[in-house]
Each structure stands twice: as C-alpha cells, then as structure tokens.
C-alpha cells in the first residue's frame, strides 16, 4: 500500500487538467498558480493553515518557512509544498477534537473551518449544529 504522500501525488498526476499546478521539484512539490488569501501572506513560521486542494477541498498544514522564494508548508501526511502563491486560511490549533455545536464559537468562521467542524460532527454521528446559542 502506498503512503499518503505517494497517493496524493499519483492522484494529481493522473488528472491532466491539474498537471499545470503540480511541479515535482525534488524534495518538495511546488504548487502554482493560485492566489493568496486577500492578496497578502500574513502568516509566520509555525502558523497552522488550511490549504486549498482540488481533491480534498482543504488540507491542514503548518508553515515551515517563508521567504522571497515562497512559503513552505508541511502537511500531516509529511508532504511538503513550496509555493509563491497558494490559497490558504488560518487554522485554529486549539480546535476541540469533537468539534463545536455552535458554529459561532469557531475561532475562524471560514469555509475550511466550517467544513472541518461538520466533518468531525458527522463522523461522531452528531451532525446537528447551530449558528447561534
């Protein structure tokens, strides 16, 4: 069985429509083109982020390095991405492991945060949420 890193790369390479944004650059995978959130990169090394993915919608990772060449993000699977531009949003590192019932209690009320909370709640068979208490 292949690792998460191999599976992800193989899935992307299998689709010709997405090959334009994936370039194997040795140790890392370079993602381009995309856009930065709000046109700026306001994250520091160690920030936890959600990165847009064509197959999984959003993947969580941590910023490892940021310089003039771009930003390096390491995903939980071990895959590293180096990019000058990528769509990403901040991730709450203190997110409760069982999710939250009231969505307004999310530290970040954006698409990846909401979808992650719904996924956690659905997995626990506790799908009902509110947007107020």
Buried (B, 14 or more C-beta within 10 A) or exposed (E): EEEEBEEBBEEBEEEEEEEEBBEEEEEBBBBBEBEBBEEEBEBEEEBBBBBBBEEEEBBBBBBBEBEEEBBBBBBEBEBBBBBBBBBBBBBBEEBEEEBBEEBEEBEBEBEBBBEBBBEBBEEEEEEEBEEEE
